[in-house]
């Protein structure tokens, strides 16, 4: 729809010079004109005009015409032939915006016609040949090729499987080889090539797109759950597995931060290629070993820590690489030292390297989950110590941040999306599940300090102080970590020593609830702005859910563990614990009647307790239930 007061101009009877003058005025003055071209007019302008504004407008109009549902196959073929001649003959000299629109339009046409006309596959070949013959304008050709690769890769597999297969086996290979040759030339002769960095950046983007192409469109194992894995056809491996190419990529990382990100993105993609793509497992072993050695050198350099975006992509590369690297390549003293030092640096700088932290934790988790330690307890012990130290350092770093920040009664900082604490808690609990005892001791020590600080405020009645909010937030941090360990323990603990820690966690959290109930009793203070307290109450509900699950699974028929819990809490039976839970749930309705989220989750926990017959009978005896 035209904007108000927009004049629609009929160009049917205009000559080309008049059209050029009109469009120059339109694009340079911003006047309220709407100039509409028919398909024949677009063709005349694209063939005859030298005016960049006229060419831009003709390409835009052609793109709009082709997007109409009424456009038939014959019209698409005619438009494709016109756009082919236009791009191959005039593309390098076009204005940037015009070239981009034309390239994208041509890519859409190519997807629609690739298996319908012989000219479509030939266009890819002509485009590649044009890039080889015209090195001064190679950036244009690289961009046009990238539009084609990304557009065809995004195609709907159910409708154009034939197109994907045909392009993968013909056109994509030509584009891939061209991009590889350009990249290799720039890496080896960069100083002698004009605009070498710009060319290399575009080449890296194109190579990354080629590797990410939808190869699985016709693969037998297309339902593979590992979406990050690239099932590269073996015919591409000789191109990838080239020491000059890989060495050049690792050297290019240090050219600039922007270059580092693009190179590392490509390396992360290459690291995702399945080893089965190599005809020889020995060749695959050597290739990924060399990649891992390159990663070790980058970590020893230390520069990436200062560039958060590049560091995040590197950590993604490292995490992907782990899937293809054997433990024998990692289990060396020097490599372990480098990995440990780098990981500690990342977690110490967690605030600026948040995305990197999650990739690093995932990397270590993959190692532990690999099962490679089943026959080597000493190696497992070494890894557990390293991982525990990394998690401990991360927890301390976040605790120090919480201790030093300014509090003003706003949203609980632990739920700040930028801090990503929930994902960090999940990763930490995953990694330390085999170090449950030491982690519990560490968390309990920190939590006890916070509880002591909280108790000191009990007599002051200064419940709205900044200090209180700080203590509450730190307590919530340690409580969330403990609760996550308990929740994961429902299915992860594997020996009696670890089982023995479960009662300690349960007792610790129950005692914390008792203390906070006493200090923040009904009527003592106005909690309307205390988001940390509300968050803590929600965490208590998670604990009750975990406790109920433990009662039905791990603690069922374990009188020894139940005895430890009852002794720790000073109660005579599990009924006493259930009474305590119900009383706590009941108090939520009185203290927080306007907090819909908390009330709904309180009801959910209460109803879940009714699913157990014995618990249901005991609940009926409690006065709060009847009320």
Secondary structure, DSSP 8 states (H G I E B T S, - for coil): ---TT-EEE--TT--HHHHHHHHHHHHHH--SEEE---HHHHHHHHHH---HHHHHHHHHHHHHHHTSTT--HHHHHHHHHHHHHHHHHHGGGS-HHHHHHHHHHHHHHHHHHTTT-HHHHHHHHHHHHHHHH-GGGHHHHHHHHHHHHHHHHTS-HHHHHHHHHHHHHTHHHHHHHHHHHHHHHHHHHGGGSTTHHHHHHHHHHHHHHHHTS-GGGG-TTTT-S-TT-B---GGGHHHHS-HHHHHHHHHHTTS-HHHHHHHHHHHHHHTTB-GGGSS-HHHHHHHHHHHHHHHHHHHHH-GGGG-HHHHHHHHHHHHHHHTTS-HHHH-SHHHHHHHHHHHHHHHHTTTT-HHHHHHHHHHHHHHHHTTTTTT-HHHHHHHHHHHHHHHHHHHHHHHHHHHHS---S-S-GGG-TTT-HHHHHHHHHHHTGGGHHHHHHHHHHHHHHHHHHHHHTTTTT-TTSHHHHHHHHHHHHHHHHHHHHHHHHHHH--SHHHHHHHHHHHHHHHHHHHHHHHHT-TTSS--TT-HHHHHHHHHHHHHHHHHHHHHHTTTTT-HHHHHHHHHHHT-SSHHHHHHHHHHHHHHHHHH-TT-HHHHHHHHHHHHHHTTSHHHHHHHHTSHHHH-
